[in-house]
């Protein structure tokens, strides 16, 4: 009888250890997935912050360069696209919207170079400073997201965690990559 009890005890210990290991694996994957969601939220916050600066920037430029309506309309359209992309979960749509915004802002600042009074206006200078700060924060947020995605993808694709990924409802995520044509930040000059 003692041998039977020892076997039962060993089997019970093994079952408990396997269950504990499963719980740890499940929680580890879910935490990594939540970290990715949090990191994407950071990108959304910065995209929204940048989009919120645009109306003031457009109004300031409009006062000096009213006849540049095509550029102003492109910036406004890009702002709308960024706001819509920030509401969704499609990483490539966010990157494309960001690229569209960066291109539109680049054209806007190119127009602003033709107006020395605009470049000297306190409102315009303040908006440029805020925009430059937001661009830096956005760059950091993208890097933070990609780091979180890297950690998650490593877990999802390596042993033993890959066996727990389906149970945890966790999948590999897409990295945040700017489209090839839009890898440059807008030129913000003071």
C-alpha positions in Angstrom: 0.0 0.0 0.0 2.8 2.4 0.7 4.1 2.0 -2.9 0.6 2.8 -4.2 0.5 5.9 -2.0 3.9 7.0 -3.2 2.9 6.6 -6.8 -0.4 8.6 -6.2 1.6 11.3 -4.4 4.1 11.5 -7.3 1.4 11.7 -9.9 -0.5 14.3 -7.9 2.7 16.4 -7.5 3.3 16.1 -11.3 -0.2 17.1 -12.1 -0.1 20.1 -9.7 3.3 21.2 -11.2 1.9 20.9 -14.7 -1.2 22.9 -13.8 1.0 25.5 -12.1 3.3 25.7 -15.2 0.2 26.1 -17.4 -1.1 29.0 -15.2 2.3 30.7 -15.3 2.5 30.3 -19.1 -1.1 31.6 -19.6 -0.4 34.6 -17.4 2.9 35.4 -19.0 1.4 35.4 -22.5 -1.6 37.5 -21.4 0.6 40.0 -19.7 2.8 40.4 -22.8 -0.4 40.8 -24.9 -1.7 43.5 -22.5 1.6 45.3 -22.7 1.3 45.4 -26.5 -2.2 46.9 -26.2 -0.9 49.5 -23.7 2.0 50.4 -26.0 -0.4 50.8 -29.0 -2.5 53.1 -26.8 0.6 55.2 -26.3 0.9 55.6 -30.1 -2.7 56.5 -30.3 -2.3 59.2 -27.6 0.5 60.8 -29.5 -1.2 60.5 -32.9 -4.3 62.2 -31.4 -2.2 64.9 -29.7 -0.5 65.6 -33.0 -3.9 65.7 -34.7 -5.2 68.1 -32.1 -2.4 70.5 -32.8 -3.3 70.6 -36.5 -6.4 72.9 -36.4 -4.4 75.6 -34.6 -1.5 75.2 -37.0 -3.8 75.4 -40.0 -5.6 78.5 -38.7 -2.3 80.2 -38.0 -1.0 79.5 -41.4 -4.3 80.4 -43.0 -4.0 83.9 -41.6 -0.7 84.4 -43.5 -1.2 82.2 -46.5 -4.9 82.0 -47.3 -4.3 81.3 -50.9 -2.5 78.0 -50.1 -5.8 76.2 -49.7 -4.6 72.9 -51.3 -1.9 72.4 -48.7 -4.3 73.4 -45.9 -6.9 70.9 -47.2 -4.3 68.1 -47.4 -3.3 68.7 -43.8 -6.9 68.7 -42.7 -7.7 65.5 -44.6 -4.6 63.9 -43.1 -5.7 64.9 -39.7 -9.1 63.2 -40.2 -7.4 60.0 -41.4 -5.1 60.0 -38.3 -8.1 60.4 -36.0 -9.9 57.5 -37.7 -6.9 55.3 -37.7 -6.3 56.0 -34.0 -9.7 54.6 -33.2 -9.0 51.2 -34.8 -6.6 48.3 -34.2 -5.0 48.1 -37.7 -1.3 48.8 -37.2 -0.7 49.3 -40.9 -3.6 51.8 -41.2 -2.1 53.8 -38.3 1.3 53.8 -40.0 -0.2 54.8 -43.3 -2.2 57.6 -41.7 0.9 58.8 -39.9 2.8 58.8 -43.1 0.1 60.9 -44.8 0.2 63.3 -41.9 3.9 63.6 -42.0 3.9 64.4 -45.7 1.1 67.0 -45.4 3.0 68.7 -42.5 6.2 68.7 -44.6 4.3 70.5 -47.4 2.8 72.9 -44.9 6.2 73.8 -43.4 7.6 74.2 -46.9 4.8 76.8 -47.6 5.5 78.5 -44.3 9.1 79.1 -45.4 7.7 81.5 -48.0 6.2 83.7 -45.2 8.8 85.3 -42.9 6.1 87.0 -40.8 4.5 83.6 -40.2 7.8 82.0 -39.1 8.3 84.8 -36.6 4.7 84.6 -35.2 4.7 83.5 -31.6 1.7 81.2 -32.1 3.4 79.5 -35.0 6.7 79.1 -33.1 4.8 77.6 -30.1 2.9 75.2 -32.3 6.2 74.1 -34.0 7.7 73.4 -30.6 4.7 71.4 -29.5 4.7 69.5 -32.7 8.5 68.7 -32.4 7.9 67.4 -28.9 5.0 65.3 -30.0 7.1 63.8 -32.9 9.8 62.8 -30.3 7.1 61.3 -28.0 5.6 59.5 -31.0 9.0 58.1 -32.0 9.5 56.8 -28.5 5.9 55.3 -28.4 6.6 53.4 -31.7 9.8 52.0 -30.3 8.1 51.0 -27.1 5.4 49.3 -29.0 7.8 47.4 -31.2 9.8 46.3 -28.2 6.6 45.0 -26.6 5.7 43.2 -29.8 9.1 41.7 -30.1 8.8 40.2 -26.6 5.3 38.9 -27.3 6.3 37.4 -30.6 9.3 35.7 -29.0 7.0 34.1 -26.4 4.4 33.0 -29.0 6.9 31.4 -31.3 9.2 29.6 -28.8 8.9 26.5 -26.7 7.2 25.9 -24.3 5.1 29.1 -24.4 3.9 28.5 -27.9 1.7 25.6 -26.6 -0.1 28.0 -24.3 -0.7 30.8 -26.8 -3.9 29.3 -28.3 -5.3 28.7 -24.8 -4.5 32.3 -23.8 -6.0 33.6 -27.0 -2.7 35.3 -27.9 -1.2 35.6 -31.4 1.9 37.2 -32.8 1.5 40.9 -33.6 2.5 43.1 -36.4 5.4 45.5 -35.9 4.7 49.2 -36.4 6.5 50.1 -39.6 6.2 53.3 -41.5 5.5 52.8 -45.2 8.7 52.8 -47.3 7.9 56.2 -48.9 7.4 57.9 -45.6 10.3 57.0 -43.3 11.3 60.6 -42.8 9.9 62.8 -40.1 8.5 66.2 -41.1 11.0 68.9 -41.1 10.2 71.2 -38.2 12.4 74.3 -38.3 12.7 77.2 -35.9 
